[in-house]
Amino acid sequence: MEFSKFFNSTIKLNFILIISFSISVNSFILLPNINNSFYVLFHLTFIYLIFYHYHYYLYLVAMVYGILFDILLLNYIGAHIITFLSLLMLYVLLRKYLFRLSSFQIIFIYFITLIILLLIEQFLANQIHNYKFNMSSFLNFFLISLIIFVPTLFLFTKLDK
């Protein structure tokens, strides 16, 4: 029996969220790029869920993961929960305009949203919790995003079929 017969694509994407969250908050000191890669994968999956599988349960998902990321990575609540919930509200406001875009434009906005989300999280962590804004870590996130963006998009479209 096939995996896709039992679970729809939303459930599969939520499994990816759980796995990528779990790996991104663990501390692989020897291989920090693994944590960063799964951190970026989590954000890619969350944005994909918002763009292609929007539902009101995503507000609860954003709150839970936002609080957990904030507590486990920053020891304070603030930066992640604010960005996740703001992204959801922004999507609701711009949804009717996004439906009019071509697939190339949506993919471009999807990638730009990822980069802006990562940048805003670091900026808010700096402003709220005095977390050092490190340009090298942001460039690391950007490079990882460039590397895993297309394969992840390919995987997500395969999961949707």
Contact map, one row per residue, 1 for C-alpha under 8 A:
11101000000000000000000000000000000000000000000000000000000000000000000000000000000000000000000000000000000000000000000000000000000000000000000000000000000000000
11111100000000000000000000000000000000000000000000000000000000000000000000000000000000000000000000000000000000000000000000000000000000000000000000000000000000000
11111110000000000000000000000000000000000000000000000000000000000000000000000000000000000000000000000000000000000000000000000000000000000000000000000000000000000
01111111100000000000000000000000000000000000000000000000000000000000000000000000000000000000000000000000000000000000000000000000000000000000000000000000000000100
11111111000000000000000000000000000000000000000000000000000000000000000000000000000000000000000000000000000000000000000000000000000000000000000000000000000000000
01111111000000000000000000000000000000000000000000000000000000000000000000000000000000000000000000000000000000000000000000000000000000000000000000000000000000000
00111111111100000000000000000000000000000000000000000000000000000000000000000000000000000000000000000000000000000000000000000000000000000000000000000000000000000
00011111111100000000000000000000000000000000000000000000000000000000000000000000000000000000000000000000000000000000000000000000000000000000000000000000000000010
00010011111110000000000000000000000000000000000000000000000000000000000000000000000000000000000000000000000000000000000000000000000000000000000000000000000000110
00000011111111000000000000000000000000000000000010001000000000000000000000000000000000000000000000000000000000000000000000000000000000000000000000000000000000000
00000011111111100000000000000000000000000000000000000000000000000000000000000000000000000000000000000000000000000000000000000000000000000000000000000000000000000
00000011111111110000000000000000000000000000000000000000000000000000000000000000000000000000000000000000000000000000000000000000000000000000000000000000000000100
00000000111111111000000000000000000000000000100010000000000000000000000000000000000000000000000000000000000000000000000000000000000000000000000000000000000100000
00000000011111111100000000000000000000000000000000000000000000000000000000000000000000000000000000000000000000000000000000000000000000000000000000000000000000000
00000000001111111110000000000000000000000000000000000000000000000000000000000000000000000000000000000000000000000000000000000000000000000000000000000000000000000
00000000000111111111000000000000000000000100100000000000000000000000000000000000000000000000000000000000000000000000000000000000000000000000000000000000000000000
00000000000011111111100000000000000000000100110000000000000000000000000000000000000000000000000000000000000000000000000000000000000000000000000000000000000000000
00000000000001111111110000000000000000000000000000000000000000000000000000000000000000000000000000000000000000000000000000000000000000000000000000000000000000000
00000000000000111111111000000000000000000000000000000000000000000000000000000000000000000000000000000000000000000000000000000000000000000000000000000000000000000
00000000000000011111111100000000000001101100000000000000000000000000000000000000000000000000000000000000000000000000000000000000000000000000000000000000000000000
00000000000000001111111110000000000001100100000000000000000000000000000000000000000000000000000000000000000000000000000000000000000000000000000000000000000000000
00000000000000000111111111000000000000000000000000000000000000000000000000000000000000000000000000000000000000000000000000000000000000000000000000000000000000000
00000000000000000011111111000000011001000000000000000000000000000000000000000000000000000000000000000000000000000000000000000000000000000000000000000000000000000
00000000000000000001111111100000011111100000000000000000000000000000000000000000000000000000000000000000000000000000000000000000000000000000000000000000000000000
00000000000000000000111111100000001000100000000000000000000000000000100110000000000000000000000000000000000000000000000000000000000000000000000000000000000000000
00000000000000000000011111110000001000000000000000000000000000000000000000000000000000000000000000000000000000000000000000000000000000000000000000000000000000000
00000000000000000000000111111001001000000000000000000000000000000000000000000000000000000000000000000000000000000000000000000000000000000000000000000000000000000
00000000000000000000000001111111011000000000000000000000000000000000000000000000000000000000000000000000000000000000000000000000000000000000000000000000000000000
00000000000000000000000000111111000000000000000000000000000000000000000000000000000000000000000000000000000000000000000000000000000000000000000000000000000000000
00000000000000000000000000011111000000000000000000000000000000000000000000000000000000000000000000000000000000000000000000000000000000000000000000000000000000000
00000000000000000000000000011111111000000000000000000000000000000000000000000000000000000000000000000000000000000000000000000000000000000000000000000000000000000
00000000000000000000000000111111111100000000000000000000000000000000000000000000000000000000000000000000000000000000000000000000000000000000000000000000000000000
00000000000000000000000000000011111110000000000000000000000000000000000000000000000000000000000000000000000000000000000000000000000000000000000000000000000000000
00000000000000000000001100010011111111000000000000000000000000000000000000000000000000000000000000000000000000000000000000000000000000000000000000000000000000000
00000000000000000000001111110011111111100000000000000000000000000000000000000000000000000000000000000000000000000000000000000000000000000000000000000000000000000
00000000000000000000000100000001111111110000000000000000000000000000000000000000000000000000000000000000000000000000000000000000000000000000100100000000000000000
00000000000000000000000100000000111111111000000000000000000000000000000000000000000000000000000000000000000000000000000000000000000000000000100110010000000000000
00000000000000000001101100000000011111111100000000000000000000000000000000000000000000000000000000000000000000000000000000000000000000000000000000000000000000000
00000000000000000001100110000000001111111110000000000000000000000000000000000000000000000000000000000000000000000000000000000000000000000000000000000000000000000
00000000000000000000000000000000000111111111000000000000000000000000000000000000000000000000000000000000000000000000000000000000000000000000100110000000000000000
00000000000000000001000000000000000011111111100000000000000000000000000000000000000000000000000000000000000000000000000000000000000000000000000000010001000000000
00000000000000011001100000000000000001111111110000000000000000000000000000000000000000000000000000000000000000000000000000000000000000000000000000000000000000000
00000000000000000000000000000000000000111111111000000000000000000000000000000000000000000000000000000000000000000100000000000000000000000000000000000000000000000
00000000000000000000000000000000000000011111111100000000000000000000000000000000000000000000000000000000000000000100000000000000000000000000000000001001000000000
00000000000010011000000000000000000000001111111110000000000000000000000000000000000000000000000000000000000000000000000000000000000000000000000000000000000000000
00000000000000001000000000000000000000000111111111000000000000000000000000000000000000000000000000000000000000000000000000000000000000000000000000000000000000000
00000000000000000000000000000000000000000011111111100000000000000000000000000000000000000000000000000000000001001100000000000000000000000000000000000000000000000
00000000000000000000000000000000000000000001111111111000000000000000000000000000000000000000000000000000000001000000000000000000000000000000000000000000000000000
00000000010010000000000000000000000000000000111111111100000000000000000000000000000000000000000000000000000000000000000000000000000000000000000000000000000000000
00000000000000000000000000000000000000000000011111111110010000000000000000000000000000010010000000000000000000000000000000000000000000000000000000000000000000000
00000000000000000000000000000000000000000000001111111100000000000000000000000000000000000010000000000000000000000000000000000000000000000000000000000000000000000
00000000000000000000000000000000000000000000000111111100000000000000000000000000000000000000000000000000000000000000000000000000000000000000000000000000000000000
00000000010000000000000000000000000000000000000111111110000000000000000000000000000000000000000000000000000000000000000000000000000000000000000000000000000000000
00000000000000000000000000000000000000000000000011111111010000000000000000000000000000000000000000000000000000000000000000000000000000000000000000000000000000000
00000000000000000000000000000000000000000000000001001111110000000000000000000000000000000000000000000000000000000000000000000000000000000000000000000000000000000
00000000000000000000000000000000000000000000000000000111111100000000000000000000000000000000000000000000000000000000000000000000000000000000000000000000000000000
00000000000000000000000000000000000000000000000000000011111110000000000000000000000000000000000000000000000000000000000000000000000000000000000000000000000000000
00000000000000000000000000000000000000000000000001000111111111000000000000000000000000010000000000000000000000000000000000000000000000000000000000000000000000000
00000000000000000000000000000000000000000000000000000001111111100000000000000000000010010000000000000000000000000000000000000000000000000000000000000000000000000
00000000000000000000000000000000000000000000000000000001111111110000000000000000000000000000000000000000000000000000000000000000000000000000000000000000000000000
00000000000000000000000000000000000000000000000000000000111111111000000000000000000000000000000000000000000000000000000000000000000000000000000000000000000000000
00000000000000000000000000000000000000000000000000000000011111111100000000000000100110000000000000000000000000000000000000000000000000000000000000000000000000000
00000000000000000000000000000000000000000000000000000000001111111110000000000000100110000000000000000000000000000000000000000000000000000000000000000000000000000
00000000000000000000000000000000000000000000000000000000000111111111000000000000000000000000000000000000000000000000000000000000000000000000000000000000000000000
00000000000000000000000000000000000000000000000000000000000011111111100000000000100000000000000000000000000000000000000000000000000000000000000000000000000000000
00000000000000000000000000000000000000000000000000000000000001111111110000000011110100000000000000000000000000000000000000000000000000000000000000000000000000000
00000000000000000000000000000000000000000000000000000000000000111111111000001101100000000000000000000000000000000000000000000000000000000000000000000000000000000
00000000000000000000000000000000000000000000000000000000000000011111111100000000000000000000000000000000000000000000000000000000000000000000000000000000000000000
00000000000000000000000010000000000000000000000000000000000000001111111111000001000000000000000000000000000000000000000000000000000000000000000000000000000000000
00000000000000000000000000000000000000000000000000000000000000000111111111111111100000000000000000000000000000000000000000000000000000000000000000000000000000000
00000000000000000000000000000000000000000000000000000000000000000011111111111000000000000000000000000000000000000000000000000000000000000000000000000000000000000
00000000000000000000000010000000000000000000000000000000000000000001111111100000000000000000000000000000000000000000000000000000000000000000000000000000000000000
00000000000000000000000010000000000000000000000000000000000000000000111111100000000000000000000000000000000000000000000000000000000000000000000000000000000000000
00000000000000000000000000000000000000000000000000000000000000000000111111111000000000000000000000000000000000000000000000001000101000000000000000000000000000000
00000000000000000000000000000000000000000000000000000000000000000000011111111000000000000000000000000000000000000000000000000000000000000000000000000000000000000
00000000000000000000000000000000000000000000000000000000000000000000011001111100000000000000000000000000000000000000000000000000100000000000000000000000000000000
00000000000000000000000000000000000000000000000000000000000000000010011001111111100000000000000000000000000000000000000000000000000000000000000000000000000000000
00000000000000000000000000000000000000000000000000000000000000000010010000011111110000000000000000000000000000000000000000011001000000000000000000000000000000000
00000000000000000000000000000000000000000000000000000000000000000100010000001111111000000000000000000000000000000000000011011001000000000000000000000000000000000
00000000000000000000000000000000000000000000000000000000000000000110110000001111111100000000000000000000000000000000000010000000000000000000000000000000000000000
00000000000000000000000000000000000000000000000000000000000001101110010000001111111110000000000000000000000000000000000000000000000000000000000000000000000000000
00000000000000000000000000000000000000000000000000000000000000000100000000000111111111000000000000000000000000000000000000000000000000000000000000000000000000000
00000000000000000000000000000000000000000000000000000000000000000000000000000011111111100000000000000000000000000000100110000000000000000000000000000000000000000
00000000000000000000000000000000000000000000000000000000000001100100000000000001111111110000000000000000000000000000000000000000000000000000000000000000000000000
00000000000000000000000000000000000000000000000000000000001001100000000000000000111111111000000000000000000000000000000000000000000000000000000000000000000000000
00000000000000000000000000000000000000000000000000000000000000000000000000000000011111111100000000000000000000000000000000000000000000000000000000000000000000000
00000000000000000000000000000000000000000000000000000000000000000000000000000000001111111110000000000000000000000000000000000000000000000000000000000000000000000
00000000000000000000000000000000000000000000000001000000011000000000000000000000000111111111000000000000000000000000000000000000000000000000000000000000000000000
00000000000000000000000000000000000000000000000000000000000000000000000000000000000011111111100000000000000000000000000000000000000000000000000000000000000000000
00000000000000000000000000000000000000000000000000000000000000000000000000000000000001111111110000000000000000000000000000000000000000000000000000000000000000000
00000000000000000000000000000000000000000000000001100000000000000000000000000000000000111111111000000000000000000000000000000000000000000000000000000000000000000
00000000000000000000000000000000000000000000000000000000000000000000000000000000000000011111111000000000000000000000000000000000000000000000000000000000000000000
00000000000000000000000000000000000000000000000000000000000000000000000000000000000000001111111100000000000000000000000000000000000000000000000000000000000000000
00000000000000000000000000000000000000000000000000000000000000000000000000000000000000000111111111000000000000000000000000000000000000000000000000000000000000000
00000000000000000000000000000000000000000000000000000000000000000000000000000000000000000011111111100000000000000000000000000000000000000000000000000000000000000
00000000000000000000000000000000000000000000000000000000000000000000000000000000000000000000111111110000000000000000000000000000000000000000000000000000000000000
00000000000000000000000000000000000000000000000000000000000000000000000000000000000000000000011111111000000000000000000000000000000000000000000000000000000000000
00000000000000000000000000000000000000000000000000000000000000000000000000000000000000000000011111111000010000000000000000000000000000000000000000000000000000000
00000000000000000000000000000000000000000000000000000000000000000000000000000000000000000000001111111000000000000000000000000000000000000000000000000000000000000
00000000000000000000000000000000000000000000000000000000000000000000000000000000000000000000000111111100000000000000000000000000000000000000000000000000000000000
00000000000000000000000000000000000000000000000000000000000000000000000000000000000000000000000011111110110000000000000000000000000000000000000000000000000000000
00000000000000000000000000000000000000000000000000000000000000000000000000000000000000000000000000011111110000000000000000000000000000000000000000000000000000000
00000000000000000000000000000000000000000000000000000000000000000000000000000000000000000000000000001111111000000000000000000000000000000000000000000000000000000
00000000000000000000000000000000000000000000000000000000000000000000000000000000000000000000000000000111111100000000000000000000000000000000000000000000000000000
00000000000000000000000000000000000000000000000000000000000000000000000000000000000000000000000000001111111110000000000000000000000000000000000000000000000000000
00000000000000000000000000000000000000000000000000000000000000000000000000000000000000000000000001001111111111000000000000000000000000000000000000000000000000000
00000000000000000000000000000000000000000000000000000000000000000000000000000000000000000000000000000011111111100000000000000000000000000000000000000000000000000
00000000000000000000000000000000000000000000000000000000000000000000000000000000000000000000000000000001111111110000000000000000000000000000000000000000000000000
00000000000000000000000000000000000000000000000000000000000000000000000000000000000000000000000000000000111111111000000000000000000000000000000000000000000000000
00000000000000000000000000000000000000000000001100000000000000000000000000000000000000000000000000000000011111111100000000000000000000000000000000000000000000000
00000000000000000000000000000000000000000000000000000000000000000000000000000000000000000000000000000000001111111110000000000000000000000000000000001000000000000
00000000000000000000000000000000000000000000000000000000000000000000000000000000000000000000000000000000000111111111000000000000000000000000000000000000000000000
00000000000000000000000000000000000000000000001000000000000000000000000000000000000000000000000000000000000011111111100000000000000000000000000000000000000000000
00000000000000000000000000000000000000000011001000000000000000000000000000000000000000000000000000000000000001111111110000000000000000000000000000000000000000000
00000000000000000000000000000000000000000000000000000000000000000000000000000000000000000000000000000000000000111111111000000000000000000000010010000000000000000
00000000000000000000000000000000000000000000000000000000000000000000000000000000000000000000000000000000000000011111111100000000000000000000000000000000000000000
00000000000000000000000000000000000000000000000000000000000000000000000000000000001000000000000000000000000000001111111110000000000000000000000000000000000000000
00000000000000000000000000000000000000000000000000000000000000000000000000000000000000000000000000000000000000000111111111000000000000000100100000000000000000000
00000000000000000000000000000000000000000000000000000000000000000000000000000000000000000000000000000000000000000011111111100000000000000100000000000000000000000
00000000000000000000000000000000000000000000000000000000000000000000000000000000001000000000000000000000000000000001111111110000000000000000000000000000000000000
00000000000000000000000000000000000000000000000000000000000000000000000000000011001000000000000000000000000000000000111111111000000000000000000000000000000000000
00000000000000000000000000000000000000000000000000000000000000000000000000000010000000000000000000000000000000000000011111111100001010000000000000000000000000000
00000000000000000000000000000000000000000000000000000000000000000000000000000000000000000000000000000000000000000000001111111110000010000000000000000000000000000
00000000000000000000000000000000000000000000000000000000000000000000000000000110000000000000000000000000000000000000000111111111100000000000000000000000000000000
00000000000000000000000000000000000000000000000000000000000000000000000001000110000000000000000000000000000000000000000011111111111110000000000000000000000000000
00000000000000000000000000000000000000000000000000000000000000000000000000000000000000000000000000000000000000000000000001111111111110000000000000000000000000000
00000000000000000000000000000000000000000000000000000000000000000000000000000000000000000000000000000000000000000000000000111111111000000000000000000000000000000
00000000000000000000000000000000000000000000000000000000000000000000000000000110000000000000000000000000000000000000000000011111111000000000000000000000000000000
00000000000000000000000000000000000000000000000000000000000000000000000001010000000000000000000000000000000000000000000000011111111000000000000000000000000000000
00000000000000000000000000000000000000000000000000000000000000000000000000000000000000000000000000000000000000000000000000001111111100000000000000000000000000000
00000000000000000000000000000000000000000000000000000000000000000000000001000000000000000000000000000000000000000000000001001111111110000000000000000000000000000
00000000000000000000000000000000000000000000000000000000000000000000000000000000000000000000000000000000000000000000000000001100011111000000000000000000000000000
00000000000000000000000000000000000000000000000000000000000000000000000000000000000000000000000000000000000000000000000001101100001111100000000000000000000000000
00000000000000000000000000000000000000000000000000000000000000000000000000000000000000000000000000000000000000000000000000000000000111111100000000000000000000000
00000000000000000000000000000000000000000000000000000000000000000000000000000000000000000000000000000000000000000000000000000000000011111110000000000000000000000
00000000000000000000000000000000000000000000000000000000000000000000000000000000000000000000000000000000000000000000000000000000000001111111000000000000000000000
00000000000000000000000000000000000000000000000000000000000000000000000000000000000000000000000000000000000000000000000000000000000001111111100000000000000000000
00000000000000000000000000000000000000000000000000000000000000000000000000000000000000000000000000000000000000000000011000000000000001111111110000000000000000000
00000000000000000000000000000000000000000000000000000000000000000000000000000000000000000000000000000000000000000000000000000000000000111111111000000000000000000
00000000000000000000000000000000000000000000000000000000000000000000000000000000000000000000000000000000000000000000000000000000000000011111111100000000000000000
00000000000000000000000000000000000110010000000000000000000000000000000000000000000000000000000000000000000000000000010000000000000000001111111110000000000000000
00000000000000000000000000000000000000000000000000000000000000000000000000000000000000000000000000000000000000000010000000000000000000000111111111000000000000000
00000000000000000000000000000000000000000000000000000000000000000000000000000000000000000000000000000000000000000000000000000000000000000011111111100000000000000
00000000000000000000000000000000000110010000000000000000000000000000000000000000000000000000000000000000000000000000000000000000000000000001111111110000000000000
00000000000000000000000000000000000010010000000000000000000000000000000000000000000000000000000000000000000000000010000000000000000000000000111111111000000000000
00000000000000000000000000000000000000000000000000000000000000000000000000000000000000000000000000000000000000000000000000000000000000000000011111111100000000000
00000000000000000000000000000000000000000000000000000000000000000000000000000000000000000000000000000000000000000000000000000000000000000000001111111100000000000
00000000000000000000000000000000000010001000000000000000000000000000000000000000000000000000000000000000000000000000000000000000000000000000000111111111000000000
00000000000000000000000000000000000000000001000000000000000000000000000000000000000000000000000000000000000000100000000000000000000000000000000011111111100000000
00000000000000000000000000000000000000000000000000000000000000000000000000000000000000000000000000000000000000000000000000000000000000000000000001111111110000000
00000000000000000000000000000000000000000000000000000000000000000000000000000000000000000000000000000000000000000000000000000000000000000000000000011111111000000
00000000000000000000000000000000000000001001000000000000000000000000000000000000000000000000000000000000000000000000000000000000000000000000000000011111111100000
00000000000000000000000000000000000000000000000000000000000000000000000000000000000000000000000000000000000000000000000000000000000000000000000000001111111110000
00000000000000000000000000000000000000000000000000000000000000000000000000000000000000000000000000000000000000000000000000000000000000000000000000000111111111000
00000000000000000000000000000000000000000000000000000000000000000000000000000000000000000000000000000000000000000000000000000000000000000000000000000011111111100
00000000000010000000000000000000000000000000000000000000000000000000000000000000000000000000000000000000000000000000000000000000000000000000000000000001111111110
00000000000000000000000000000000000000000000000000000000000000000000000000000000000000000000000000000000000000000000000000000000000000000000000000000000111111111
00000000000000000000000000000000000000000000000000000000000000000000000000000000000000000000000000000000000000000000000000000000000000000000000000000000011111111
00010000100100000000000000000000000000000000000000000000000000000000000000000000000000000000000000000000000000000000000000000000000000000000000000000000001111111
00000001100000000000000000000000000000000000000000000000000000000000000000000000000000000000000000000000000000000000000000000000000000000000000000000000000111111
00000000000000000000000000000000000000000000000000000000000000000000000000000000000000000000000000000000000000000000000000000000000000000000000000000000000011111
